[in-house]
Amino acid sequence: MTNPSENLAADAGEIPFRAIVEQSLVGIYVIQDEVIQYANGVFAGLTGHTPEEIVGMHIRELTPPWSGEDNLQRIRQRVSGEIPSMRFRTQGWHKDGYPVDVEVHGSRVIFRGRPAIAGVAISIAENVQFEHDLLHSREQLRALAARINDDREKQRQLIARELHDVLGGILTSIKLDAARVRRRLERDENREIADGIVDLAREAIDSVRQISETLHPSLLDHLGLVPAVTRQLETFAVRHGIACTINATESPLPISKAQGIAAYRIVQEALTNIARHAEATRVQVAIRLDGPTLHIAVTDNGTGISQAQLERPSIGIVGMRERARDAGGHLEISPGLDGGTLLRLTLPPIMETAAERPADD
C-alpha cells in the first residue's frame, strides 16, 4: 500500500495550498538528486537568494565546505529509506560568503515519480548566539569561582600563618613569663594565680594551632593529601563521637597543589554535612589510584540523601561540585548501597586548573 505522503506532488505548480506555502513563516523546500527543486521565499532567503536563484542549485553550493558531506549523507539516508525522516541542526552558506545556522526537518516523499526530500527549515542564529553567550557566561562564572576559591585559600593560608607565628608566639611568651613569675612567688595563692595564667596561655596556644590547621592544614603542604585527610578524620571522630576509618594509597599522589586543596575541602565539606544532617555513627573514606586517576569515596551510615535534595542541592553541594569541576574532576553524590550517603570524587592526572592559570589582562 502506498504511503499517502509519498503521493504529494512537490513542484511549484502542484503543491497543495500553494498560497499558504508561499506565505509561510518557515522555509519550505524540495530536494531531488541533491538539487533544489522548489523553495519558498523564506527558505531561499536563509542563504540570501531568491526562489528563482536557488532552484536548480546543488546542495553543495548552499552548505559550508565543513558540513557539505554530512548534509549529503543525510539526504541519501532519507532518499534510500534508511532514515525516512530526520530533524537536525546544520549550517547553510550565505551567498555573501558566511555560514548561517539553521534547523531542518525533512522527510522522504515521491516527487515526479521518484524519491525526493520535502521539509521545512528555520533560522536558529539567535538561538545559537544565545547558547554561545550562555556557555561563555558559565565559563566566566566558573573561572570567577575558581579565582575566588584560590584567593580564599591564599587568605586562609596567610591568616593561618599569622595566627601560628604571631599570635602563637605572643601567647608562648606570655606562658613563659607567667612560669617565671610563678617560680618567684612565695605565697600559695599567688602561685595558683600564676598557674591559672600558664594554663590559660597553654589552652590559647592549642586553640590557635587548631584554628590555624582548620584554616589551612600544614600537613597538606608538607606531607600531602592522605596525611591531611587522616588528621582531619581523627579530629572529626574525637569532636563528634563518630567512628571513622580510612583506606588510602600511600603518598605522594599524582595531583597538583590546587587539586589537593580541592579534594581536601570537598572531604571537609562532606564531613561537615555528615555532622549536621546525617545522624551517622560511622564514616569511611577511601583514597585509591586507578592508573593515574585518583578516586576518593566518602560513605556514612546515616539517614541518607533524598532525590529532592539531589535535584535541589544545597550551597555546600554546589560548592563541592564546582571545586571538583575546577580541578578537572567529577563529583557524584548518591544514596549509599546500605543506607547513608555515598560521595565519589574522581580527579585526573596532574593538570593546570583555572586557579593556577595566569589571569587575563
KESE-477655 format. One record per residue (C-alpha): x, y, z; residue number from 1. Coordinates in steps of 0.02 Angstrom, whole numbers, padded with zeros to 5 digits. Layout:
BEGIN
{u: X, v: Y, w: Z, n: NUM};
...
REM end
This chain:
BEGIN
{u: 00000, v: 00000, w: 00000, n: 1};
{u: 00071, v: 00169, w: -00048, n: 2};
{u: 00105, v: 00295, w: 00089, n: 3};
{u: -00009, v: 00447, w: 00057, n: 4};
{u: 00135, v: 00565, w: 00095, n: 5};
{u: 00233, v: 00491, w: -00049, n: 6};
{u: 00096, v: 00543, w: -00170, n: 7};
{u: 00115, v: 00726, w: -00127, n: 8};
{u: 00167, v: 00821, w: -00282, n: 9};
{u: 00301, v: 00945, w: -00232, n: 10};
{u: 00341, v: 01060, w: -00376, n: 11};
{u: 00285, v: 01240, w: -00376, n: 12};
{u: 00136, v: 01206, w: -00487, n: 13};
{u: 00070, v: 01052, w: -00397, n: 14};
{u: 00097, v: 01086, w: -00211, n: 15};
{u: -00074, v: 01093, w: -00124, n: 16};
{u: -00116, v: 01252, w: -00033, n: 17};
{u: 00015, v: 01346, w: -00131, n: 18};
{u: -00037, v: 01514, w: -00061, n: 19};
{u: -00006, v: 01451, w: 00116, n: 20};
{u: 00162, v: 01377, w: 00068, n: 21};
{u: 00219, v: 01537, w: -00017, n: 22};
{u: 00167, v: 01643, w: 00133, n: 23};
{u: 00233, v: 01525, w: 00266, n: 24};
{u: 00343, v: 01598, w: 00402, n: 25};
{u: 00460, v: 01448, w: 00388, n: 26};
{u: 00567, v: 01395, w: 00243, n: 27};
{u: 00493, v: 01255, w: 00136, n: 28};
{u: 00595, v: 01158, w: 00009, n: 29};
{u: 00604, v: 01005, w: -00101, n: 30};
{u: 00770, v: 00920, w: -00143, n: 31};
{u: 00791, v: 00788, w: -00278, n: 32};
{u: 00954, v: 00720, w: -00349, n: 33};
{u: 01041, v: 00832, w: -00221, n: 34};
{u: 00973, v: 00984, w: -00312, n: 35};
{u: 00844, v: 01111, w: -00251, n: 36};
{u: 00684, v: 01081, w: -00350, n: 37};
{u: 00573, v: 01201, w: -00253, n: 38};
{u: 00598, v: 01335, w: -00119, n: 39};
{u: 00481, v: 01466, w: -00050, n: 40};
{u: 00542, v: 01642, w: -00016, n: 41};
{u: 00586, v: 01610, w: 00167, n: 42};
{u: 00694, v: 01457, w: 00127, n: 43};
{u: 00785, v: 01547, w: -00013, n: 44};
{u: 00809, v: 01700, w: 00097, n: 45};
{u: 00903, v: 01597, w: 00229, n: 46};
{u: 01053, v: 01598, w: 00112, n: 47};
{u: 01020, v: 01769, w: 00036, n: 48};
{u: 00942, v: 01704, w: -00126, n: 49};
{u: 00776, v: 01725, w: -00213, n: 50};
{u: 00671, v: 01571, w: -00254, n: 51};
{u: 00717, v: 01593, w: -00437, n: 52};
{u: 00903, v: 01594, w: -00397, n: 53};
{u: 00904, v: 01446, w: -00280, n: 54};
{u: 00803, v: 01323, w: -00385, n: 55};
{u: 00925, v: 01215, w: -00482, n: 56};
{u: 01070, v: 01242, w: -00362, n: 57};
{u: 01162, v: 01089, w: -00296, n: 58};
{u: 01160, v: 01065, w: -00109, n: 59};
{u: 01349, v: 01084, w: -00104, n: 60};
{u: 01329, v: 01265, w: -00161, n: 61};
{u: 01217, v: 01301, w: -00011, n: 62};
{u: 01321, v: 01224, w: 00129, n: 63};
{u: 01492, v: 01264, w: 00202, n: 64};
{u: 01636, v: 01150, w: 00150, n: 65};
{u: 01648, v: 01075, w: 00325, n: 66};
{u: 01465, v: 01018, w: 00329, n: 67};
{u: 01430, v: 00979, w: 00146, n: 68};
{u: 01468, v: 00792, w: 00156, n: 69};
{u: 01366, v: 00770, w: 00315, n: 70};
{u: 01215, v: 00853, w: 00236, n: 71};
{u: 01231, v: 00748, w: 00078, n: 72};
{u: 01241, v: 00591, w: 00185, n: 73};
{u: 01081, v: 00639, w: 00275, n: 74};
{u: 00994, v: 00667, w: 00108, n: 75};
{u: 01049, v: 00497, w: 00043, n: 76};
{u: 00992, v: 00410, w: 00201, n: 77};
{u: 00817, v: 00481, w: 00182, n: 78};
{u: 00804, v: 00454, w: -00005, n: 79};
{u: 00856, v: 00272, w: 00016, n: 80};
{u: 00728, v: 00248, w: 00154, n: 81};
{u: 00861, v: 00205, w: 00282, n: 82};
{u: 00801, v: 00351, w: 00391, n: 83};
{u: 00640, v: 00414, w: 00309, n: 84};
{u: 00626, v: 00571, w: 00417, n: 85};
{u: 00759, v: 00673, w: 00503, n: 86};
{u: 00771, v: 00831, w: 00608, n: 87};
{u: 00939, v: 00911, w: 00642, n: 88};
{u: 01041, v: 01070, w: 00657, n: 89};
{u: 01162, v: 01117, w: 00521, n: 90};
{u: 01235, v: 01267, w: 00431, n: 91};
{u: 01194, v: 01342, w: 00263, n: 92};
{u: 01309, v: 01451, w: 00160, n: 93};
{u: 01254, v: 01629, w: 00126, n: 94};
{u: 01290, v: 01695, w: -00047, n: 95};
{u: 01391, v: 01835, w: 00033, n: 96};
{u: 01512, v: 01705, w: 00098, n: 97};
{u: 01472, v: 01663, w: 00280, n: 98};
{u: 01384, v: 01518, w: 00369, n: 99};
{u: 01206, v: 01530, w: 00434, n: 100};
{u: 01137, v: 01418, w: 00571, n: 101};
{u: 00975, v: 01328, w: 00528, n: 102};
{u: 00867, v: 01188, w: 00594, n: 103};
{u: 00798, v: 01070, w: 00463, n: 104};
{u: 00659, v: 00941, w: 00467, n: 105};
{u: 00640, v: 00842, w: 00306, n: 106};
{u: 00558, v: 00679, w: 00253, n: 107};
{u: 00560, v: 00561, w: 00104, n: 108};
{u: 00422, v: 00593, w: -00025, n: 109};
{u: 00388, v: 00543, w: -00205, n: 110};
{u: 00411, v: 00689, w: -00323, n: 111};
{u: 00380, v: 00667, w: -00509, n: 112};
{u: 00381, v: 00481, w: -00486, n: 113};
{u: 00548, v: 00470, w: -00395, n: 114};
{u: 00609, v: 00487, w: -00214, n: 115};
{u: 00647, v: 00661, w: -00151, n: 116};
{u: 00658, v: 00758, w: 00013, n: 117};
{u: 00525, v: 00884, w: 00065, n: 118};
{u: 00538, v: 00982, w: 00226, n: 119};
{u: 00550, v: 01144, w: 00322, n: 120};
{u: 00694, v: 01249, w: 00385, n: 121};
{u: 00707, v: 01392, w: 00509, n: 122};
{u: 00847, v: 01509, w: 00558, n: 123};
{u: 00917, v: 01475, w: 00732, n: 124};
{u: 01052, v: 01608, w: 00727, n: 125};
{u: 00981, v: 01695, w: 00881, n: 126};
{u: 00966, v: 01529, w: 00974, n: 127};
{u: 01146, v: 01482, w: 00932, n: 128};
{u: 01209, v: 01653, w: 00986, n: 129};
{u: 01109, v: 01641, w: 01148, n: 130};
{u: 01180, v: 01468, w: 01185, n: 131};
{u: 01355, v: 01530, w: 01146, n: 132};
{u: 01333, v: 01680, w: 01260, n: 133};
{u: 01260, v: 01570, w: 01397, n: 134};
{u: 01405, v: 01447, w: 01384, n: 135};
{u: 01529, v: 01591, w: 01386, n: 136};
{u: 01444, v: 01664, w: 01541, n: 137};
{u: 01451, v: 01496, w: 01629, n: 138};
{u: 01635, v: 01480, w: 01587, n: 139};
{u: 01666, v: 01655, w: 01655, n: 140};
{u: 01570, v: 01614, w: 01814, n: 141};
{u: 01669, v: 01454, w: 01838, n: 142};
{u: 01831, v: 01548, w: 01810, n: 143};
{u: 01774, v: 01679, w: 01935, n: 144};
{u: 01727, v: 01544, w: 02061, n: 145};
{u: 01899, v: 01466, w: 02037, n: 146};
{u: 01983, v: 01634, w: 02067, n: 147};
{u: 01878, v: 01663, w: 02222, n: 148};
{u: 01921, v: 01491, w: 02290, n: 149};
{u: 02104, v: 01520, w: 02253, n: 150};
{u: 02103, v: 01691, w: 02337, n: 151};
{u: 02009, v: 01618, w: 02485, n: 152};
{u: 02139, v: 01481, w: 02506, n: 153};
{u: 02280, v: 01608, w: 02497, n: 154};
{u: 02193, v: 01716, w: 02627, n: 155};
{u: 02165, v: 01565, w: 02739, n: 156};
{u: 02347, v: 01518, w: 02722, n: 157};
{u: 02400, v: 01696, w: 02766, n: 158};
{u: 02285, v: 01705, w: 02918, n: 159};
{u: 02339, v: 01532, w: 02975, n: 160};
{u: 02522, v: 01582, w: 02964, n: 161};
{u: 02492, v: 01744, w: 03057, n: 162};
{u: 02395, v: 01654, w: 03194, n: 163};
{u: 02528, v: 01521, w: 03213, n: 164};
{u: 02681, v: 01632, w: 03200, n: 165};
{u: 02625, v: 01798, w: 03276, n: 166};
{u: 02484, v: 01762, w: 03397, n: 167};
{u: 02557, v: 01592, w: 03441, n: 168};
{u: 02724, v: 01675, w: 03477, n: 169};
{u: 02645, v: 01806, w: 03589, n: 170};
{u: 02549, v: 01675, w: 03688, n: 171};
{u: 02705, v: 01570, w: 03707, n: 172};
{u: 02796, v: 01721, w: 03778, n: 173};
{u: 02653, v: 01752, w: 03900, n: 174};
{u: 02660, v: 01571, w: 03957, n: 175};
{u: 02849, v: 01578, w: 03983, n: 176};
{u: 02839, v: 01744, w: 04077, n: 177};
{u: 02698, v: 01677, w: 04186, n: 178};
{u: 02802, v: 01524, w: 04226, n: 179};
{u: 02950, v: 01633, w: 04276, n: 180};
{u: 02838, v: 01740, w: 04387, n: 181};
{u: 02766, v: 01583, w: 04467, n: 182};
{u: 02939, v: 01521, w: 04515, n: 183};
{u: 02975, v: 01684, w: 04608, n: 184};
{u: 02812, v: 01692, w: 04703, n: 185};
{u: 02814, v: 01640, w: 04885, n: 186};
{u: 02630, v: 01641, w: 04932, n: 187};
{u: 02525, v: 01492, w: 04878, n: 188};
{u: 02376, v: 01597, w: 04822, n: 189};
{u: 02488, v: 01695, w: 04704, n: 190};
{u: 02561, v: 01534, w: 04636, n: 191};
{u: 02385, v: 01474, w: 04600, n: 192};
{u: 02350, v: 01633, w: 04501, n: 193};
{u: 02510, v: 01611, w: 04403, n: 194};
{u: 02467, v: 01427, w: 04371, n: 195};
{u: 02298, v: 01483, w: 04302, n: 196};
{u: 02383, v: 01607, w: 04185, n: 197};
{u: 02501, v: 01471, w: 04121, n: 198};
{u: 02355, v: 01351, w: 04093, n: 199};
{u: 02253, v: 01483, w: 04001, n: 200};
{u: 02402, v: 01526, w: 03892, n: 201};
{u: 02427, v: 01341, w: 03853, n: 202};
{u: 02242, v: 01322, w: 03806, n: 203};
{u: 02252, v: 01478, w: 03698, n: 204};
{u: 02405, v: 01411, w: 03608, n: 205};
{u: 02315, v: 01246, w: 03574, n: 206};
{u: 02162, v: 01340, w: 03510, n: 207};
{u: 02270, v: 01446, w: 03394, n: 208};
{u: 02351, v: 01288, w: 03324, n: 209};
{u: 02181, v: 01208, w: 03294, n: 210};
{u: 02112, v: 01363, w: 03210, n: 211};
{u: 02269, v: 01379, w: 03104, n: 212};
{u: 02255, v: 01197, w: 03049, n: 213};
{u: 02071, v: 01218, w: 03007, n: 214};
{u: 02106, v: 01371, w: 02902, n: 215};
{u: 02249, v: 01289, w: 02808, n: 216};
{u: 02316, v: 01118, w: 02857, n: 217};
{u: 02506, v: 01121, w: 02862, n: 218};
{u: 02508, v: 00932, w: 02831, n: 219};
{u: 02433, v: 00962, w: 02660, n: 220};
{u: 02582, v: 01070, w: 02611, n: 221};
{u: 02717, v: 00963, w: 02689, n: 222};
{u: 02657, v: 00782, w: 02679, n: 223};
{u: 02514, v: 00781, w: 02555, n: 224};
{u: 02330, v: 00739, w: 02543, n: 225};
{u: 02323, v: 00570, w: 02631, n: 226};
{u: 02404, v: 00626, w: 02796, n: 227};
{u: 02300, v: 00786, w: 02795, n: 228};
{u: 02136, v: 00691, w: 02770, n: 229};
{u: 02189, v: 00563, w: 02901, n: 230};
{u: 02218, v: 00701, w: 03029, n: 231};
{u: 02053, v: 00780, w: 02977, n: 232};
{u: 01961, v: 00617, w: 03010, n: 233};
{u: 02046, v: 00593, w: 03180, n: 234};
{u: 01992, v: 00767, w: 03234, n: 235};
{u: 01816, v: 00740, w: 03166, n: 236};
{u: 01799, v: 00574, w: 03259, n: 237};
{u: 01850, v: 00650, w: 03426, n: 238};
{u: 01743, v: 00806, w: 03406, n: 239};
{u: 01581, v: 00717, w: 03353, n: 240};
{u: 01600, v: 00544, w: 03428, n: 241};
{u: 01584, v: 00459, w: 03258, n: 242};
{u: 01690, v: 00307, w: 03215, n: 243};
{u: 01799, v: 00347, w: 03064, n: 244};
{u: 01910, v: 00237, w: 02957, n: 245};
{u: 02018, v: 00274, w: 02807, n: 246};
{u: 02087, v: 00158, w: 02674, n: 247};
{u: 02212, v: 00253, w: 02570, n: 248};
{u: 02354, v: 00229, w: 02449, n: 249};
{u: 02523, v: 00297, w: 02500, n: 250};
{u: 02581, v: 00474, w: 02460, n: 251};
{u: 02635, v: 00561, w: 02355, n: 252};
{u: 02486, v: 00565, w: 02238, n: 253};
{u: 02494, v: 00622, w: 02055, n: 254};
{u: 02391, v: 00779, w: 02081, n: 255};
{u: 02430, v: 00963, w: 02080, n: 256};
{u: 02428, v: 01075, w: 02234, n: 257};
{u: 02261, v: 01151, w: 02180, n: 258};
{u: 02187, v: 00978, w: 02154, n: 259};
{u: 02247, v: 00926, w: 02327, n: 260};
{u: 02166, v: 01078, w: 02406, n: 261};
{u: 02004, v: 01046, w: 02310, n: 262};
{u: 01999, v: 00864, w: 02367, n: 263};
{u: 02035, v: 00911, w: 02548, n: 264};
{u: 01899, v: 01045, w: 02550, n: 265};
{u: 01773, v: 00925, w: 02470, n: 266};
{u: 01807, v: 00794, w: 02604, n: 267};
{u: 01797, v: 00931, w: 02736, n: 268};
{u: 01626, v: 00990, w: 02671, n: 269};
{u: 01565, v: 00809, w: 02662, n: 270};
{u: 01612, v: 00782, w: 02844, n: 271};
{u: 01527, v: 00945, w: 02894, n: 272};
{u: 01366, v: 00889, w: 02808, n: 273};
{u: 01375, v: 00720, w: 02894, n: 274};
{u: 01395, v: 00803, w: 03064, n: 275};
{u: 01250, v: 00922, w: 03032, n: 276};
{u: 01122, v: 00812, w: 02946, n: 277};
{u: 01164, v: 00627, w: 02935, n: 278};
{u: 01146, v: 00565, w: 03115, n: 279};
{u: 01282, v: 00441, w: 03069, n: 280};
{u: 01384, v: 00332, w: 03185, n: 281};
{u: 01513, v: 00276, w: 03057, n: 282};
{u: 01610, v: 00361, w: 02917, n: 283};
{u: 01728, v: 00279, w: 02793, n: 284};
{u: 01848, v: 00366, w: 02674, n: 285};
{u: 01937, v: 00277, w: 02532, n: 286};
{u: 02076, v: 00356, w: 02429, n: 287};
{u: 02145, v: 00249, w: 02287, n: 288};
{u: 02234, v: 00263, w: 02121, n: 289};
{u: 02169, v: 00180, w: 01964, n: 290};
{u: 02316, v: 00205, w: 01848, n: 291};
{u: 02349, v: 00392, w: 01852, n: 292};
{u: 02169, v: 00434, w: 01904, n: 293};
{u: 02130, v: 00470, w: 02087, n: 294};
{u: 01967, v: 00409, w: 02164, n: 295};
{u: 01902, v: 00469, w: 02332, n: 296};
{u: 01745, v: 00399, w: 02414, n: 297};
{u: 01662, v: 00458, w: 02574, n: 298};
{u: 01522, v: 00349, w: 02644, n: 299};
{u: 01418, v: 00355, w: 02802, n: 300};
{u: 01281, v: 00252, w: 02883, n: 301};
{u: 01166, v: 00399, w: 02918, n: 302};
{u: 00991, v: 00446, w: 02863, n: 303};
{u: 01043, v: 00465, w: 02681, n: 304};
{u: 01003, v: 00594, w: 02548, n: 305};
{u: 00838, v: 00611, w: 02455, n: 306};
{u: 00809, v: 00634, w: 02269, n: 307};
{u: 00735, v: 00805, w: 02306, n: 308};
{u: 00896, v: 00857, w: 02393, n: 309};
{u: 00997, v: 00799, w: 02243, n: 310};
{u: 00883, v: 00892, w: 02121, n: 311};
{u: 00887, v: 01050, w: 02228, n: 312};
{u: 01062, v: 01042, w: 02303, n: 313};
{u: 01120, v: 01149, w: 02448, n: 314};
{u: 01253, v: 01282, w: 02429, n: 315};
{u: 01377, v: 01161, w: 02505, n: 316};
{u: 01344, v: 01028, w: 02373, n: 317};
{u: 01350, v: 01156, w: 02233, n: 318};
{u: 01516, v: 01219, w: 02301, n: 319};
{u: 01588, v: 01043, w: 02306, n: 320};
{u: 01535, v: 01011, w: 02126, n: 321};
{u: 01614, v: 01173, w: 02068, n: 322};
{u: 01776, v: 01133, w: 02160, n: 323};
{u: 01781, v: 00963, w: 02077, n: 324};
{u: 01744, v: 01037, w: 01905, n: 325};
{u: 01878, v: 01171, w: 01926, n: 326};
{u: 02005, v: 01037, w: 01973, n: 327};
{u: 01962, v: 00946, w: 01812, n: 328};
{u: 01870, v: 00810, w: 01906, n: 329};
{u: 01695, v: 00742, w: 01929, n: 330};
{u: 01589, v: 00730, w: 02086, n: 331};
{u: 01443, v: 00612, w: 02114, n: 332};
{u: 01329, v: 00608, w: 02267, n: 333};
{u: 01202, v: 00469, w: 02287, n: 334};
{u: 01114, v: 00362, w: 02417, n: 335};
{u: 01229, v: 00226, w: 02485, n: 336};
{u: 01201, v: 00043, w: 02443, n: 337};
{u: 01165, v: 00002, w: 02625, n: 338};
{u: 01089, v: 00168, w: 02675, n: 339};
{u: 01176, v: 00331, w: 02713, n: 340};
{u: 01258, v: 00435, w: 02578, n: 341};
{u: 01399, v: 00400, w: 02455, n: 342};
{u: 01510, v: 00538, w: 02387, n: 343};
{u: 01630, v: 00494, w: 02245, n: 344};
{u: 01763, v: 00612, w: 02180, n: 345};
{u: 01868, v: 00573, w: 02027, n: 346};
{u: 02022, v: 00676, w: 01986, n: 347};
{u: 02126, v: 00657, w: 01826, n: 348};
{u: 02317, v: 00658, w: 01822, n: 349};
{u: 02408, v: 00820, w: 01862, n: 350};
{u: 02330, v: 00962, w: 01765, n: 351};
{u: 02332, v: 01150, w: 01765, n: 352};
{u: 02172, v: 01212, w: 01843, n: 353};
{u: 02086, v: 01378, w: 01819, n: 354};
{u: 02152, v: 01434, w: 01987, n: 355};
{u: 02332, v: 01405, w: 01929, n: 356};
{u: 02318, v: 01488, w: 01759, n: 357};
{u: 02378, v: 01669, w: 01746, n: 358};
{u: 02242, v: 01800, w: 01743, n: 359};
{u: 02197, v: 01882, w: 01580, n: 360};
{u: 02246, v: 02062, w: 01559, n: 361};
REM end
